[in-house]
């Protein structure tokens, strides 16, 4: 009879093979993702990952306001708030620098941002936690709304610190909506990306916006949609109070879905013809084939509401610059695994850390 250790090892190997479908690049091979015990369910992963608190040992952040250069002269300038953690001045420019982007209705204090920031800081990187315009209590810093197509904001932040700090190695990391933004920017830059941009990472990236909005409206996902909508409408009402000549409060009446919000508010105030026009023009899926820097995309097949279409998956897989890691489980922005010798249980964070360092 085989001993229990051999049986356990075989079971572990079998489980590993069953829980990850990975396209591996020649230079990067992640550890397979095995869900944490009792957290195989996608909704449990998603909800637990969102609320599970992290231990934060970062040094005090330096608050920096970065002005977006395309702001109209007829408006107050648009600025975004960044929370920066710099290594010592003598090594700052030569250290890797990670620019972190949160998801819809998140902020620089989102748990996954804090978790990644701590890992990257301990590994010797500079860390820039970006609040998208209007997020993190910054509605007063811009007369505009924010949306999934503002990849220019990411470029402005990157270029500002690239020039000021003479940085030699930059990584862009985005979760969900932030994942769409960093991948969209990488595709738009193509082969014109600055040489200092060494890697790009999207975790659960919402790169097919239309299908993902439709998935969010499914009955089983309404709990997430209602939460997003409540926060978006509260933010819109704050914008109305700050800029009453710009926004019509009646636009918020009767909105019952994210698509409604995007059709009646996002599109109107952000220069799109409709929600469909917005979803098409803002989606990174249109440009992933042009990405020319080392890129990692992490996506769970059981993500409750972020959908990547087969056509987009084909474009991703056809691009040799992209490492596509698609797991069977993991939920949305969660990927909670049992701690191992390779990671502390936050599998996506450890995986992207290794990817960034391997290209820094």
SULKASUL-V36458 format. One record per helix or strand. SS is the DSSP state (helix for helix, strand for strand). FROM is the first residue (numbers start at 1). LEN is the number of residues. If there is no record, write none. Layout:
SS|FROM|LEN / SS|FROM|LEN
This chain:
helix|4|16 / strand|20|3 / strand|25|1 / strand|28|1 / strand|35|1 / helix|42|10 / strand|62|6 / strand|79|7 / helix|92|3 / strand|96|6 / helix|111|12 / strand|126|5 / helix|139|3 / helix|151|15 / strand|169|7 / helix|177|16 / strand|197|7 / helix|209|8 / helix|219|24 / helix|249|4 / helix|258|13 / helix|275|8 / helix|284|3 / helix|288|3 / strand|295|6 / helix|310|9 / strand|322|6 / strand|336|2 / strand|346|1 / helix|347|13
